[in-house]
Amino acid sequence: MALIERLMHIDSDKTRHMSVHTFFAAIGEMMYGNLTATQVKNYYAMTAEDLVDWNALAAQVPAAGTVARALWLEHIHSVFILAEQRVPTFSTPAEVRTRLGI
């Protein structure tokens, strides 16, 4: 299963489940330069499947120092919180990927 499924806690291997809030914090710290992408990927032991979603999200990150970047980060955090709870229209990995534009 890929990154989205891990964040939604759908992965059949429960040890691969990821906390949405911890992931959000790691991405925020990475964007501030306190963590590298490699450190985040290694911490989560990302697989090739995970990296497909990771790379799709990374391609959307607005330029550094912009308000758009903070808004983007808040948007993905909101989507993943709703996805984790399987709120209608955020209840399947396909719906979540659509919401994220990936």
PyMOL commands that set and color helices and strands:
alter all, ss='L'
color gray80, all
select helices_A, chain A and resi 3-8+14-16+20-31+37-43+48-58+67-84+93-100
alter helices_A, ss='H'
color red, helices_A
deselect
rebuild
show_as cartoon
